Structures are given as structure tokens and as C-alpha cells.
Amino acid sequence: MGEVGKAMGLLISGTLVYYHCAYRNATLLSLFSDVLIVLLCSLAILGLLFRQLNVSVPVDPLEWQISQDTASSIVARLANTVGAAEGVLRVAATGHDKRLFVKVVICLYSLSALGRLISGVTVAYAGLCMFCLSILCQNQSLGNCVLKRANGEIVEQEAHSDT
């Protein structure tokens, strides 16, 4: 699956989560339990169907495991992200870098004001949409992506095909 497929899958999943949380006024715990119920019922129905049709399942889900390297990589990325954020906030809080302090205060104030105006789920969904659009524009697989030059002139860049 390429970058476009990942971005579209992320956008579709995010849209379903947004609908569940924003329009149905349900919590993430409710969404998680609904997903588990659907998966459990689907697997039970497939198991009964495979048993009736005498189809053997080639992979036993009880034997699925992630490698130690994958688990270490996930934990290391999470630790690096949290450490970098903690470092920026520590430098800003000590006041050694005044510009960084002002940037952090402005960012936190604008997020606070935005949180009073719009629900957190809507802000998260808008961020997800912008993230997916940036992935699609970086990949340039949707045709033309609009780019801005330094002087403000808007230019369209043609997508390059690899074929």
C-alpha cells in the first residue's frame, strides 16, 4: 500500500471516528467497544462459515506476535517525541529563550481559544484532514498541487508519473 492508500485509509478511519464522537455524542470508549463487538461477531461468523465449508485457516491468530525490534522502535519513537516536547517546554518555562517562551504562550493561548470555540474532536479531525492533504500533496499523486512561492505568486506544479 503506497502513501496515497495510507492517507486515504487514515482519512476514512478519522471520518468514522469523527462521526461517532461528534454527531452521535459518544465517547472514544464507546467507539472502542463498538469496534471490538463488530470484530468479535465478524470473526465468529467467519469461523462458523469456514467450519461449515471445511476451509482450513492458514494462520492462527493466537500465534501473531510483533518482534522485539518493532516494539523497541515504537517505544523509542514515543520516548523521543515526549522528550523533545518536554525539552522545549522546559527551555520556554525557564525563560532562557524569550522568543521561544512567547511562541509557546501564543500557541497555547490560541489552542485554548480554539478549544472554547470548537469541540476538541472537530479540531483533531481538521488536523487529520490537513495531515492527509499534506501527505497527498507531497506524493503529488492527485494531479496538481498548488504551491506558493516566496513572493506570494501561486504556481501549479505538475505531478510526475513514474511510468
Disulfide bonds with the S-S distance in Angstrom:
none
